[in-house]
């Protein structure tokens, strides 16, 4: 509304000019020159890096141009010309002219959420600020090729090895790219019928635990810091998947359909998308679908519930994969167990990002190591990082009475650990005695000096007797654990948390249950069972 724009045009003008005056839009942790101390300490405006920060700033300015451009012109036409010039010089021009972007084709970095996130911003900035037809065509063509690189690297199951938190900037941003491309090019709806595109939309459903909790492998937190239900709602609608749209509406709950909650990052494009979608704003309340089970063979993740359609009861999530995934933790074969939507056998997630998180010191951070995941330690050896350290012979069982994932974990350990084979079956058993069973069967070169199982737990732990432990939830039912107490001793360690990224989710502490074989043999079997109690 022109009259309303006039009332805040001065503030928009000040904000646009301030952004144009910044030396760099790149987040410091991403600037190529700053990261290499041999090249200097300050960003070079003559050789801008194209990262998430630069792309999101470009699209913010492009939206300001589209919404308030005429009002800005009425004050001073220079501002709009400056805005478009800076977007071209800092972002769109370097993208078109240079090829040294590892996130574009995977040449020097893993293809992860950066590719669709940056491309979604580039595409909208192109549509809103570039008038030259040849330049627009060249940009759109390169963006499409970049998205082809990303799609070619995706598993057919639609999984996201970065976890559900990052899906909103991986699968979610991919959808925004496709939505905008079909609008710009008039290509119709056939793209949204592609199996990979449909499967990608379903990932958030499978990974949802309930009550704000998610399956939390890799760096993603167990309680999401960011979600965009309106994006997922449109994704479900465009792919003709009513349960995806219902999940999105359930995520919204009683919140405002347009404005994000205070703790959620503000994304103007996503806010406008929700605002301009009357069906989303008027959508009736919906219940979470809670799929009963699902297996992602390419991502090697299994999730199973005790009862489909409800968060009550046991939930098991188990993974295979390898130790060079995006935002990787050394966690091949790890598993999670929740009771009534509360995770109690857990992955603690990731602390506040710092320099070491993405450097060679990454695996010196305790939460990244296999010692703080639910996997064995053999002869004093945990799992190292690297693509070669991977699960073998993954196979899933999906039935009405039992869901299970079986893996050979031997390949996830160094040769000096002495493993010939380590078969782990993580199973959810339904019926009159619902339970989770973790069965490990191993064969080593010789009897090991030391054999240890680690379990990271999200509630206070007591050990009332040999072969038994009770994990208490802050509220509601807990988890009773059982194992062969004659063969394995148990100790409980308190892991004190002081990083806000952890305490926001878990409070002041989590606990590690350490099961140690008393007289381990070269061959053997260990069974851990977990039942809901209380």
Order of alpha helices (4+ residues) and beta strands (2+ residues): alpha-alpha-alpha-alpha-alpha-alpha-alpha-alpha-alpha-alpha-alpha-beta-beta-alpha-alpha-alpha-alpha-beta-beta-beta-beta-beta-beta-beta-beta-beta-beta-beta-beta-beta-beta-beta-beta-beta-alpha-beta-beta
